[in-house]
Amino acid sequence: MNSFYAFAIMLAAGQTMTADAIPAAQKAVLDSVQIKAEGKGYIVSVTGIADAMNPICATDAVVSIIPDGSSQPVASITPGEAGEPIIITLKTVHILPGEDQQLAVNIHSGGNDIVASCSAAYYSIHSGQPQLLLKVEWGDPQASDIDGDGVQEIVTEAEYWGQYLCHADCIPYLDAIYGYDGSRIAKKTADYRKLIPLDKSALEEYEQNRAHIQVQGKSYEGLRDEERRDLFRAAVAVLLAYRNSWLREDATEWWKANAAFLSHALYVGHYNELQVELEPGKGRLWNGEDYTLVR
């Protein structure tokens, strides 16, 4: 016979709730969900259906998170099957001028792909009735004050795999920036991306790879596969770093200075991919075209 169950736990700021926090008979639910609170307190309620053969089943449960002082939940999550737990981080952010803090609910749904597995929702919580400001389904959204005005923007990432990079070598790059436009939180990538500082470490890593090849005085035909692969990945990282900050002219100058070397040192397929996808001013990632090999 099925029976309905419900329980609730107070979660203080700075406290992490895992299965150890609840009665033994109900641990199956939070074996599949971990919740960490930052900045304020919350009530975490769990409801579901139990039966005699399976006293508590995580996939039948609903975990709801209610901020202190609110009568409505900001998130309701149904845990997945047994395996890697869903990880929920509750933190305060400042993405709206005129309000001290808003609530971010970051959810890692499991798996080793941070960009694809991490989503977030942002709420105004001052009225007692949480109001959704923005929901981003993927891209590992993070709040950052890009322009230094004291109000944060939301930055998301994509991943460059191309045809030749394995999962461990894929390179995250800027996908979108969301900010307050005077009335709501909206996509404002073009307004903010030029304020992103250039990642000089990408340039340094490329120069190290290039110097390694040139100092050894090897013929291009004598380069090992891993040397070509490392050089290709470093060149991709440089062009993505320029693209993140939208430094088209600087990227063009870098390409002019390095294209001949790369055309000899890389495999033909590697070099062609740089031209088609990432060459400044010509490649698809500079021209806003859809790129089906970015996952």
Buried (B, 14 or more C-beta within 10 A) or exposed (E): EEEEBEEEBEBEBEBBBBBEBBEEEBBBBBBBBBBBBBBBBBBBBBBBEBEEEEEBBBEBBBBBBBBEEBEBBBBEBBBBEEEBBBBBBBBBBBBBEEEEBBBBBBBBBBEEBEBBBBBBBBBBBBEEEBEEBBEBEBBBBBBEEBEEEEBBBBBBBBBBBBEBBEEEBBBBBBBBBBBBEEEEBEBBBEBBBEEBEBBEEBBEBBEEBBEEBEEEEBEEEEBEEEBBBBBBBBBBBBBBBBBBBBBEEBBBEBBEEBBEBBBEBBBEEBBEBBBBBBBBEEBBBBEEEEBEEBE
